[in-house]
Amino acid sequence: MKQYKKVALAYSGGLDTSIIIPWLKENYGCEVVAVCGNVGQGKELDGLEEKAIKTGASKAYIEDLTEEFITDFVYPTMQAGAEYEGKYLLGTSFARPIIAKRLVEIAQQEGCDAIAHGATGKGNDQVRFELTVKALAPEIDIIAPWRIWDIKSRDEEIEYAEARNIPIPVSKGNNYSMDANIWHLSHEGEDLEDPWNEPKNEMLAISVPPEDAPDKPTYIEIEFDKGIPTKIDGKAYGPVEMITKLNELGAANGVGIDDMVENRLVGMKSRGVYENPGGRVLYTAHEGLESITLDKATMHYKALISNEYADLVYNGMWFSPLREALAAFVAETQKTVTGTVRVKLYKGNCVHVGIKSPYSLYSEEIATFGESDYDHFDANGFINLFGLPLKVRALAMKGKK
């Protein structure tokens, strides 16, 4: 194998990256700089710097990226209405490019000649990390241990760690693959690998199971300014505090638990359970506000590009020209997405039940079933012209069957 002097490792302290530090040193004889991007993992970060050093890293960076993550990655994706395959709110997908971006910056600062990550050869994250590196630092080599080493399973990883006295956050028999940030928590592996198995309630780490949620609905009002949430029930919140508060409210009512079999970029189907309480509340409220502030043509076209936007984010193409161009379109649509949405949370359900905006295109005077200035006779000419192609075709085909 090609040798390197210094390698920057995307480090989480999880099972994979815990053993990659000694593995890199054993196989490359290199110095390892551990880089952890804090995107709201919470307690996962406790003692992480000390753990990385004890495991063999020469230096450890714990970078707080949480606010940037929300403002520059979460909010633009939410404004686009992007949900992968109509369900997944992309919690892991857009966390990878911001972490990889900071990883590249530190690798360049430290004079590293390679970057390493712990993503497996079966998953999407290897693509997300590496496409970001290629887009931002094409001159830096990439090491992906899962595509090189002889380790074949998570059980073998655990054995490797135990043989070297490396502390790890999992054990045999408690082996879900999990990814956490301020936006979501994902669960994969173990009994979830059989899609016939119902997810166990005890697996949930954020949300209350819907059946155990309060019997009384919770109502909240979310205010938006140009598509960005700014207040809850009249109280202003910054980006981190906003998502934290919405997570609390959504989780308490069992909102945002998504169980799905998705199509991975690498060709296989995989089953995962996502806890996304605040995200589901925010998407629901934002969609409601757009329903009265966007004109029909813009709203329908935006729905078309939202799927493409979701695919680009899921596939690791955050720093691609197309994703950036679509983001510019979305930003333009958000200029009038200002107003307040009343949301009802109840036993896993989240619906908007009230919407108002100074830019509302809804006119009660025109839409009413009561008396108004609308002239019903105008519909005659409209229908005649709109239906003219159908009429002409029918006349042309008459008698030819």
Phi, psi and chi 1 to 4 in degrees:
 res  aa     phi    psi   chi1   chi2   chi3   chi4
   1 MET       -  146.5  -68.0 -172.6  -69.1      -
   2 LYS   -60.1  139.0 -178.3  178.0  178.2 -179.8
   3 GLN   -96.2  148.4  -64.6  -60.8  -65.1      -
   4 TYR  -130.6  150.8  -61.1   99.6      -      -
   5 LYS   -86.7  -41.7  -66.9 -178.5  179.1  179.2
   6 LYS  -144.4  131.8 -174.7 -174.9  -72.7 -169.7
   7 VAL  -124.1  132.0  176.2      -      -      -
   8 ALA   -93.0  122.9      -      -      -      -
   9 LEU  -108.0  129.3  169.2   65.6      -      -
  10 ALA   -70.5  106.3      -      -      -      -
  11 TYR  -113.2  131.1 -178.9   73.3      -      -
  12 SER  -118.5  -16.9   68.0      -      -      -
  13 GLY    84.7    1.0      -      -      -      -
  14 GLY   -76.5 -174.4      -      -      -      -
  15 LEU   -58.1  -50.1  175.2   58.0      -      -
  16 ASP   -61.1  -55.7  -64.0  -32.8      -      -
  17 THR   -73.2  -20.5   57.4      -      -      -
  18 SER   -63.8  -37.0  -68.7      -      -      -
  19 ILE   -92.6  -13.3   68.2  170.5      -      -
  20 ILE   -70.6  -33.2  -74.9  175.7      -      -
  21 ILE   -58.2  -56.2  -69.2  177.2      -      -
  22 PRO   -64.9  -33.3   19.7  -31.4      -      -
  23 TRP   -63.7  -42.4 -175.9   88.1      -      -
  24 LEU   -62.6  -43.6  -74.0  171.4      -      -
  25 LYS   -66.8  -38.9  -63.9  179.3   70.3  173.9
  26 GLU   -68.3  -35.8  -70.9  171.3   14.3      -
  27 ASN   -97.9  -23.5  -72.4  -86.2      -      -
  28 TYR  -118.0  -13.7  -68.1   95.0      -      -
  29 GLY    62.1   29.6      -      -      -      -
  30 CYS  -103.4  163.1   61.4      -      -      -
  31 GLU   -79.9  140.1 -179.3 -178.0  -15.1      -
  32 VAL  -118.9  124.2  178.6      -      -      -
  33 VAL  -104.8  117.0  176.9      -      -      -
  34 ALA   -87.8  132.6      -      -      -      -
  35 VAL  -127.7  117.9 -179.4      -      -      -
  36 CYS  -113.0  125.7  175.2      -      -      -
  37 GLY   -93.0  116.5      -      -      -      -
  38 ASN   -81.2  105.6  174.4   10.8      -      -
  39 VAL  -115.4   29.2  -75.2      -      -      -
  40 GLY    96.0   33.2      -      -      -      -
  41 GLN   -73.2  -15.1  -60.3   94.6  -48.9      -
  42 GLY    72.7 -126.5      -      -      -      -
  43 LYS   -65.0  -17.7  -67.0 -178.3  179.0  179.4
  44 GLU   -58.9  -22.4  -73.5 -174.9   19.3      -
  45 LEU   -86.5  -11.6  -60.2  172.7      -      -
  46 ASP   -60.0  124.3  -67.3  -11.2      -      -
  47 GLY    68.5   15.4      -      -      -      -
  48 LEU   -69.0  -40.4 -155.2   58.8      -      -
  49 GLU   -63.2  -45.4 -177.7  175.1   -0.2      -
  50 GLU   -62.3  -41.1 -179.5 -177.3    0.0      -
  51 LYS   -63.3  -42.3  178.4 -179.2  176.3 -178.5
  52 ALA   -62.7  -42.1      -      -      -      -
  53 ILE   -66.4  -43.8  -60.7  -60.7      -      -
  54 LYS   -64.7  -29.4  -76.3 -174.2  175.5  179.9
  55 THR   -79.8  -11.9  -49.6      -      -      -
  56 GLY   126.9   -1.0      -      -      -      -
  57 ALA   -71.8  143.5      -      -      -      -
  58 SER   -79.8  -24.2   62.2      -      -      -
  59 LYS  -156.9  150.9 -169.7  179.4  -66.6 -173.1
  60 ALA  -135.3  129.9      -      -      -      -
  61 TYR  -108.5  128.9  -71.0   84.0      -      -
  62 ILE  -115.4  101.4  -47.6  -64.7      -      -
  63 GLU  -100.1  124.1  -58.9  -70.0  -67.8      -
  64 ASP   -82.3  106.0 -172.1   -1.7      -      -
  65 LEU  -113.9   11.0  -50.7  173.6      -      -
  66 THR   -61.7  -48.4  -48.4      -      -      -
  67 GLU   -67.5  -42.0 -175.2  162.9  -24.9      -
  68 GLU   -61.6  -38.5 -179.3 -173.6   -5.4      -
  69 PHE   -57.6  -45.3  173.8   50.4      -      -
  70 ILE   -71.2  -49.5  -64.4  169.4      -      -
  71 THR   -72.6  -36.3   58.1      -      -      -
  72 ASP  -100.7  -12.9  -66.2   -0.9      -      -
  73 PHE  -125.3  -52.1  -68.0   77.6      -      -
  74 VAL   -67.5  -53.7  171.9      -      -      -
  75 TYR   -62.3  -45.4  -77.7  168.9      -      -
  76 PRO   -60.2  -36.8  -25.4   35.4      -      -
  77 THR   -70.3  -40.4  -55.3      -      -      -
  78 MET   -63.9  -41.7  178.7  -87.0  -60.9      -
  79 GLN   -62.0  -31.6  -71.0  176.5  -40.9      -
  80 ALA   -74.6  -13.7      -      -      -      -
  81 GLY    68.6   27.3      -      -      -      -
  82 ALA   -80.2  119.5      -      -      -      -
  83 GLU  -132.9  120.5  -61.7 -178.0   52.7      -
  84 TYR   -68.6  125.5 -175.7   66.8      -      -
  85 GLU    52.3   35.9  -62.3 -172.8  -24.6      -
  86 GLY    71.9   10.4      -      -      -      -
  87 LYS  -144.4  -43.9 -154.5  169.0 -172.7  179.2
  88 TYR   -82.7  124.8  174.0   40.3      -      -
  89 LEU   -88.5   19.4  -61.0 -171.3      -      -
  90 LEU    66.2   27.9  -60.2  160.9      -      -
  91 GLY   -57.7  -44.1      -      -      -      -
  92 THR   -78.6  -36.5  -60.9      -      -      -
  93 SER   -56.9  -48.9  -52.7      -      -      -
  94 PHE   -92.6   -0.9   49.9   29.0      -      -
  95 ALA   -77.4  -29.8      -      -      -      -
  96 ARG   -67.1  -46.0  -62.5  -48.4 -176.5 -134.4
  97 PRO   -64.1  -34.6   15.6  -28.3      -      -
  98 ILE   -70.7  -36.9 -173.2  174.0      -      -
  99 ILE   -66.8  -44.7  -67.2  170.3      -      -
 100 ALA   -64.6  -34.7      -      -      -      -
 101 LYS   -60.9  -46.8  172.4  175.6  170.4  -75.9
 102 ARG   -69.8  -34.8 -172.2   63.1 -175.5  129.0
 103 LEU   -58.8  -44.4  179.4   65.5      -      -
 104 VAL   -62.0  -44.5  164.2      -      -      -
 105 GLU   -61.0  -42.6  -67.5  167.2  -11.2      -
 106 ILE   -73.0  -37.5  -69.8  174.9      -      -
 107 ALA   -59.2  -42.3      -      -      -      -
 108 GLN   -68.0  -40.4  -67.4  171.2  -30.2      -
 109 GLN   -63.6  -37.8  172.7 -172.7  -43.0      -
 110 GLU   -87.1   -5.8  -74.1  -76.0  -22.3      -
 111 GLY    72.0   32.6      -      -      -      -
 112 CYS   -73.8  145.4  -63.9      -      -      -
 113 ASP  -103.2    3.2   46.4    0.7      -      -
 114 ALA  -157.7  158.7      -      -      -      -
 115 ILE  -123.9  140.8  -79.7  173.9      -      -
 116 ALA  -126.6  153.9      -      -      -      -
 117 HIS  -143.3  163.3   63.8   76.8      -      -
 118 GLY  -104.2   16.4      -      -      -      -
 119 ALA   -71.2  143.5      -      -      -      -
 120 THR   -80.3  163.9   75.0      -      -      -
 121 GLY   -75.9   -4.4      -      -      -      -
 122 LYS   -96.7  -13.7  -78.4 -173.4  175.0 -179.0
 123 GLY  -105.9 -179.0      -      -      -      -
 124 ASN   -85.1  -26.5  -58.1  -52.9      -      -
 125 ASP   -63.7  -32.1  -77.7  -16.5      -      -
 126 GLN   -58.1  -38.6   57.9 -177.7  -25.9      -
 127 VAL   -69.3  -45.4 -178.7      -      -      -
 128 ARG   -61.4  -45.1  -63.8  163.4 -177.5  157.7
 129 PHE   -63.3  -49.0  -85.7  118.8      -      -
 130 GLU   -74.2  -33.8  -65.4 -175.3   33.0      -
 131 LEU   -66.3  -35.0  -68.9 -170.6      -      -
 132 THR   -65.4  -43.5  -60.2      -      -      -
 133 VAL   -62.6  -44.1  174.6      -      -      -
 134 LYS   -62.7  -36.0  -69.3  178.4 -175.5  -61.2
 135 ALA   -74.0  -33.0      -      -      -      -
 136 LEU  -104.9  -26.2  -57.2 -179.8      -      -
 137 ALA  -149.2   70.1      -      -      -      -
 138 PRO   -63.5  -15.2   22.9  -33.6      -      -
 139 GLU   -81.8  -12.3   72.8  -76.1   -3.6      -
 140 ILE   -93.3  131.6  -63.4 -178.6      -      -
 141 ASP   -72.3  158.8  -75.0   -8.1      -      -
 142 ILE  -124.3  132.5  -60.4  168.9      -      -
 143 ILE  -112.6  124.9  -57.3  171.4      -      -
 144 ALA  -120.5   89.9      -      -      -      -
 145 PRO   -51.8  -38.1  -29.1   37.0      -      -
 146 TRP   -61.4  -20.4  -94.6  105.8      -      -
 147 ARG   -95.8    2.2  -56.2 -157.4  -63.0  -99.9
 148 ILE  -122.5  -47.1  -56.3  171.5      -      -
 149 TRP   -72.6  174.2   62.2   21.4      -      -
 150 ASP   -90.3   -4.7  -64.8  -32.2      -      -
 151 ILE   -68.9  131.6  -62.4  171.9      -      -
 152 LYS  -114.0  -13.2  -57.9  -60.0 -178.6 -174.8
 153 SER  -151.7  168.3   68.0      -      -      -
 154 ARG   -67.9  -31.4  -72.1  174.5   68.0   78.2
 155 ASP   -64.0  -39.1  -78.2  -13.6      -      -
 156 GLU   -68.4  -33.7  -72.0 -174.5   15.1      -
 157 GLU   -61.5  -44.8  -75.4 -174.1  -75.6      -
 158 ILE   -61.3  -41.7  -67.3  169.5      -      -
 159 GLU   -63.8  -40.6  -69.1  170.3    2.3      -
 160 TYR   -60.5  -44.5 -177.5   96.7      -      -
 161 ALA   -66.3  -44.4      -      -      -      -
 162 GLU   -64.2  -34.0  -70.0  174.3  -15.0      -
 163 ALA   -66.9  -21.4      -      -      -      -
 164 ARG  -112.9   10.4  -68.6  160.1  178.2   77.7
 165 ASN    57.4   39.9  -64.6  -44.1      -      -
 166 ILE   -93.3  121.0  -59.9  169.1      -      -
 167 PRO   -68.7  134.4   24.1  -32.7      -      -
 168 ILE  -132.2  154.5   50.9  175.7      -      -
 169 PRO   -86.2    4.0   31.0  -35.3      -      -
 170 VAL  -134.1  168.6  -63.9      -      -      -
 171 SER  -144.4  165.3   60.9      -      -      -
 172 LYS   -60.6  134.2  -67.0 -179.6 -178.7  178.8
 173 GLY    93.2  -13.6      -      -      -      -
 174 ASN  -134.8   76.2 -179.4   24.9      -      -
 175 ASN  -131.5   30.0 -153.2    9.5      -      -
 176 TYR   -64.0  141.8  -75.5  113.2      -      -
 177 SER   -87.5  119.7  176.6      -      -      -
 178 MET  -127.1  146.7  -59.5  166.1   67.7      -
 179 ASP  -134.6  126.5  177.2   70.8      -      -
 180 ALA  -124.0  142.2      -      -      -      -
 181 ASN  -153.3 -176.8   58.1   51.1      -      -
 182 ILE   -64.1  -20.3 -167.3  171.4      -      -
 183 TRP   -89.7  -31.4 -175.1 -116.0      -      -
 184 HIS  -162.0  174.1   90.3  150.4      -      -
 185 LEU  -138.3  127.4  173.9   62.6      -      -
 186 SER  -109.6  151.0   65.5      -      -      -
 187 HIS  -130.5  129.2  -50.3  -96.1      -      -
 188 GLU  -141.0  163.6  -67.3  179.2  -51.0      -
 189 GLY    88.2 -170.9      -      -      -      -
 190 GLU    52.1 -134.6  -71.5  -73.8  -80.3      -
 191 ASP   -68.6  -16.5   54.4  -51.0      -      -
 192 LEU   -70.6  -15.7  -63.8  177.0      -      -
 193 GLU   -67.8  -17.4  -68.5 -177.1  -10.5      -
 194 ASP  -100.4  109.7 -177.4  -11.1      -      -
 195 PRO   -65.4   -7.2   20.4  -29.8      -      -
 196 TRP   -77.9  -21.8 -176.7 -107.9      -      -
 197 ASN   -78.7  129.1  -68.9  -27.7      -      -
 198 GLU   -74.4  136.7  179.5 -179.6    2.7      -
 199 PRO   -60.2  139.7  -22.6   33.1      -      -
 200 LYS   -79.6  136.9  -59.7  171.9 -177.0  175.4
 201 ASN   -59.4  -35.5  -77.1  -15.4      -      -
 202 GLU   -68.0  -13.0   53.5  -94.2   31.4      -
 203 MET   -70.6  -29.6  176.6 -168.6   68.2      -
 204 LEU   -64.5  129.1  -60.4  174.6      -      -
 205 ALA  -111.1  -13.3      -      -      -      -
 206 ILE  -115.4  -49.2  -60.5  174.9      -      -
 207 SER   -95.0  150.0  -55.8      -      -      -
 208 VAL   -77.3  135.6  171.2      -      -      -
 209 PRO   -55.6  137.7  -24.7   34.7      -      -
 210 PRO   -51.1  -38.9  -29.7   36.6      -      -
 211 GLU   -68.9  -19.0   58.9  -92.1   31.2      -
 212 ASP   -98.0   -0.1  -64.4  -25.2      -      -
 213 ALA   -71.0  162.5      -      -      -      -
 214 PRO   -55.8  148.4  -25.4   34.6      -      -
 215 ASP   -78.8   -7.6  -66.0  -31.1      -      -
 216 LYS  -110.3  131.6 -177.2  179.1  178.7 -178.9
 217 PRO   -67.3  153.4   23.2  -32.8      -      -
 218 THR  -105.7  130.4  -62.2      -      -      -
 219 TYR  -110.6  133.6  -70.8   87.6      -      -
 220 ILE  -135.4  154.4   59.6  173.9      -      -
 221 GLU  -116.9  124.4  -66.7 -174.6    1.6      -
 222 ILE  -112.5  126.3  -55.5  174.5      -      -
 223 GLU  -100.0  137.9  -67.0 -177.4   38.5      -
 224 PHE  -119.1  146.5  -70.2   83.1      -      -
 225 ASP  -126.0  109.5 -179.5   25.9      -      -
 226 LYS    53.5   45.1  -63.3 -179.7  179.9  179.0
 227 GLY    83.5    0.0      -      -      -      -
 228 ILE  -107.9  127.2  -59.9  -64.2      -      -
 229 PRO   -69.1  133.5   27.1  -34.4      -      -
 230 THR  -123.9  -30.1   57.2      -      -      -
 231 LYS  -140.2  149.7  -65.0 -179.6 -179.4  179.2
 232 ILE  -122.7  121.8  -58.0  173.6      -      -
 233 ASP    51.0   41.3  -66.5  -27.7      -      -
 234 GLY    84.1   -6.7      -      -      -      -
 235 LYS   -99.2  130.7 -178.9  179.9  178.0 -179.3
 236 ALA   -76.0  139.9      -      -      -      -
 237 TYR  -133.5  140.7  -70.4   86.7      -      -
 238 GLY   -74.1  173.2      -      -      -      -
 239 PRO   -55.7  -48.8  -25.6   34.9      -      -
 240 VAL   -66.6  -44.4  174.5      -      -      -
 241 GLU   -66.3  -34.7  -66.8   75.1   20.8      -
 242 MET   -61.8  -51.3  171.9   63.9   66.9      -
 243 ILE   -66.8  -38.1  -58.0  -57.2      -      -
 244 THR   -60.5  -45.6  -59.8      -      -      -
 245 LYS   -66.8  -43.1 -177.5   63.1  175.0  179.0
 246 LEU   -65.1  -34.7  -69.7  176.7      -      -
 247 ASN   -61.3  -44.3  -83.6  -26.1      -      -
 248 GLU   -61.4  -46.4  -67.8  172.4    0.2      -
 249 LEU   -67.6  -44.3  -67.4  165.8      -      -
 250 GLY   -67.2  -43.7      -      -      -      -
 251 ALA   -63.7  -38.2      -      -      -      -
 252 ALA   -64.6  -21.3      -      -      -      -
 253 ASN  -109.6   14.0  -72.2  -83.1      -      -
 254 GLY    67.7   25.4      -      -      -      -
 255 VAL   -88.4  143.8  169.0      -      -      -
 256 GLY    86.8   25.5      -      -      -      -
 257 ILE   -96.9  111.8  -58.1  168.8      -      -
 258 ASP  -117.4  121.7  -66.7  -49.7      -      -
 259 ASP  -109.0  118.6  176.1    8.6      -      -
 260 MET  -148.9  152.5   66.1 -177.3  -68.3      -
 261 VAL  -102.9  116.9  174.1      -      -      -
 262 GLU  -113.1  162.0   68.8 -162.2   54.5      -
 263 ASN   -95.5  107.2  -69.2  -69.2      -      -
 264 ARG   -68.5  155.1  -76.6 -175.7  179.6  174.1
 265 LEU   -61.0  -33.6  175.1   61.0      -      -
 266 VAL   -80.6    6.2  -66.7      -      -      -
 267 GLY   110.5  -17.5      -      -      -      -
 268 MET  -101.7  162.7   69.3 -172.6   72.5      -
 269 LYS   -91.3  144.7  -69.9 -177.1 -179.2  -69.8
 270 SER  -139.1  153.3   67.4      -      -      -
 271 ARG  -110.6  132.8 -162.8  -86.8 -172.1   93.7
 272 GLY  -143.9  156.2      -      -      -      -
 273 VAL  -119.1  126.6  173.9      -      -      -
 274 TYR  -114.4  133.5  -59.0   99.5      -      -
 275 GLU  -103.0  115.0  -63.1 -176.3   65.1      -
 276 ASN  -140.5   55.4 -133.4  134.8      -      -
 277 PRO   -61.3  -52.6   20.6  -32.0      -      -
 278 GLY   -66.5  -36.9      -      -      -      -
 279 GLY   -62.8  -43.4      -      -      -      -
 280 ARG   -65.7  -38.9 -176.6   54.0   62.8 -167.7
 281 VAL   -62.6  -44.7  174.1      -      -      -
 282 LEU   -67.3  -44.4 -161.6   53.6      -      -
 283 TYR   -59.8  -43.1  -95.1   66.7      -      -
 284 THR   -63.0  -45.8  -59.8      -      -      -
 285 ALA   -65.7  -44.5      -      -      -      -
 286 HIS   -63.9  -41.7 -177.6  -96.9      -      -
 287 GLU   -61.6  -40.1  178.5 -174.4   11.3      -
 288 GLY   -63.1  -43.1      -      -      -      -
 289 LEU   -65.6  -39.0 -174.4   55.9      -      -
 290 GLU   -64.0  -27.7  -76.1 -167.4  -32.4      -
 291 SER   -63.9  -22.9   73.3      -      -      -
 292 ILE  -110.8   -5.5   66.8  169.4      -      -
 293 THR  -112.6  -11.4   56.7      -      -      -
 294 LEU  -106.5  139.3  -63.2 -174.3      -      -
 295 ASP   -71.5  163.1   64.4  -82.7      -      -
 296 LYS   -57.3  -49.5  176.9 -178.3  176.2  179.9
 297 ALA   -61.4  -45.2      -      -      -      -
 298 THR   -66.0  -42.5  -58.5      -      -      -
 299 MET   -62.9  -43.4 -173.5  175.2  177.9      -
 300 HIS   -70.1  -38.7  -74.6 -162.7      -      -
 301 TYR   -69.7  -37.7 -167.1   79.0      -      -
 302 LYS   -62.1  -35.7 -176.9  171.4  178.4  -72.8
 303 ALA   -63.8  -33.7      -      -      -      -
 304 LEU   -66.6  -45.4  -67.3  176.6      -      -
 305 ILE   -77.4  -18.1   71.2  100.8      -      -
 306 SER   -63.3  -35.8   67.8      -      -      -
 307 ASN   -67.0  -42.1  -75.1  -28.2      -      -
 308 GLU   -64.4  -40.5 -178.7   63.5   29.4      -
 309 TYR   -60.4  -45.5 -160.7  107.8      -      -
 310 ALA   -62.1  -42.5      -      -      -      -
 311 ASP   -62.3  -42.2  -78.9   -6.0      -      -
 312 LEU   -62.2  -44.7  -71.7  167.0      -      -
 313 VAL   -65.8  -46.1  176.3      -      -      -
 314 TYR   -60.7  -37.6 -173.2   86.0      -      -
 315 ASN   -86.3    7.4  -66.4  -18.3      -      -
 316 GLY    82.3   16.1      -      -      -      -
 317 MET   -97.6   37.2  -61.2  -68.5  -74.1      -
 318 TRP   -59.4  -43.2 -175.2  -89.1      -      -
 319 PHE   -93.0   31.6  -67.9  102.7      -      -
 320 SER   -94.1  153.4   67.8      -      -      -
 321 PRO   -58.5  -37.6  -25.6   34.7      -      -
 322 LEU   -67.6  -43.7  178.4   55.4      -      -
 323 ARG   -61.3  -41.0 -155.7  -75.3  -50.0  171.0
 324 GLU   -67.4  -36.9  -67.8  169.0   -4.8      -
 325 ALA   -67.9  -42.2      -      -      -      -
 326 LEU   -65.2  -36.1  -66.7 -179.1      -      -
 327 ALA   -63.8  -35.9      -      -      -      -
 328 ALA   -65.7  -40.1      -      -      -      -
 329 PHE   -62.1  -47.0  165.8   79.0      -      -
 330 VAL   -60.5  -44.0  170.7      -      -      -
 331 ALA   -58.6  -38.1      -      -      -      -
 332 GLU   -64.4  -38.4 -178.6   66.8   22.2      -
 333 THR   -69.1  -19.0   69.3      -      -      -
 334 GLN   -86.7   -1.7  -61.0  -58.3  -67.5      -
 335 LYS   -61.4  -27.5  -71.4 -177.8  176.3  179.3
 336 THR  -110.9    7.1   59.2      -      -      -
 337 VAL   -84.4   68.7 -174.1      -      -      -
 338 THR  -126.4  134.2  -65.6      -      -      -
 339 GLY   156.5 -163.6      -      -      -      -
 340 THR  -128.4  138.7  -56.3      -      -      -
 341 VAL  -124.5  130.2 -177.2      -      -      -
 342 ARG   -95.7  124.6 -172.8  167.1   65.9 -108.3
 343 VAL  -116.1  140.1  179.3      -      -      -
 344 LYS  -110.6  124.3  178.1 -178.6  178.7 -179.8
 345 LEU  -112.2  126.9  -47.9  176.0      -      -
 346 TYR  -158.0  113.1 -178.4   65.9      -      -
 347 LYS    45.4   56.0  -71.0 -170.0  176.3  -65.5
 348 GLY    89.6  -12.2      -      -      -      -
 349 ASN   -97.8  147.0  -65.7  -57.9      -      -
 350 CYS  -140.8  117.0  175.9      -      -      -
 351 VAL  -137.1  150.4  -66.7      -      -      -
 352 HIS   -90.2  132.5   50.0   78.1      -      -
 353 VAL  -121.0    4.4  -66.4      -      -      -
 354 GLY  -164.8  136.1      -      -      -      -
 355 ILE  -140.8  136.9  -43.0  164.8      -      -
 356 LYS  -148.5  147.6   61.5 -178.4  179.1  179.8
 357 SER  -158.4  142.3  169.3      -      -      -
 358 PRO   -67.7  -13.4   23.9  -33.5      -      -
 359 TYR  -106.7   17.8  -61.5   98.9      -      -
 360 SER   -60.2  134.7  176.8      -      -      -
 361 LEU   -96.5    0.9  -58.8  177.6      -      -
 362 TYR   -84.0  125.8  175.1   83.5      -      -
 363 SER  -116.3  110.5  170.8      -      -      -
 364 GLU   -63.4  -34.1 -176.0  177.1   -6.4      -
 365 GLU   -62.4  -37.1 -178.3  179.6  -12.5      -
 366 ILE   -82.3  -40.8  -65.7  174.5      -      -
 367 ALA   -80.6  -15.4      -      -      -      -
 368 THR   -58.5  148.1 -179.5      -      -      -
 369 PHE   -83.7   -6.6  -76.9   95.3      -      -
 370 GLY   -86.3 -166.0      -      -      -      -
 371 GLU   -70.4  136.1 -174.5  177.9  -12.1      -
 372 SER  -153.3  178.0   73.0      -      -      -
 373 ASP   -83.5    0.0  -67.6  -26.1      -      -
 374 TYR   -65.4  129.8 -178.4   84.3      -      -
 375 ASP   -96.2  106.8 -169.2  -16.5      -      -
 376 HIS   -61.6  -26.5  -67.8  -95.4      -      -
 377 PHE   -63.2  -26.6 -176.9   77.7      -      -
 378 ASP   -60.4  -23.9  -69.8  -17.4      -      -
 379 ALA   -67.3  -24.9      -      -      -      -
 380 ASN   -57.3  -55.1  -70.8  -28.2      -      -
 381 GLY   -64.0  -38.2      -      -      -      -
 382 PHE   -61.0  -48.7  166.6   73.8      -      -
 383 ILE   -65.9  -38.4  -65.3  170.3      -      -
 384 ASN   -60.8  -44.4  -74.7  -23.6      -      -
 385 LEU   -74.1  -42.1  -67.8  177.4      -      -
 386 PHE   -64.6  -35.3 -170.9   63.8      -      -
 387 GLY   -92.7    0.8      -      -      -      -
 388 LEU   -56.5  -45.9 -174.9   59.5      -      -
 389 PRO   -57.8  -39.5  -25.0   36.0      -      -
 390 LEU   -65.0  -42.0  -62.4  176.1      -      -
 391 LYS   -64.9  -44.7 -178.4  177.7  179.9  179.0
 392 VAL   -62.3  -43.5  170.1      -      -      -
 393 ARG   -63.9  -43.4 -177.9  179.9 -176.2  -82.5
 394 ALA   -61.7  -40.0      -      -      -      -
 395 LEU   -67.0  -38.8  -70.7  170.9      -      -
 396 ALA   -68.1  -34.0      -      -      -      -
 397 MET   -86.3   -9.3  -62.5  -61.0  -68.1      -
 398 LYS   -60.6  126.6 -168.0  172.7 -176.3  179.6
 399 GLY    79.9    1.7      -      -      -      -
 400 LYS  -100.7   -0.8  -67.3 -176.2  179.0 -178.0
 401 LYS   -85.2      -  -67.4 -176.3  178.7  179.5
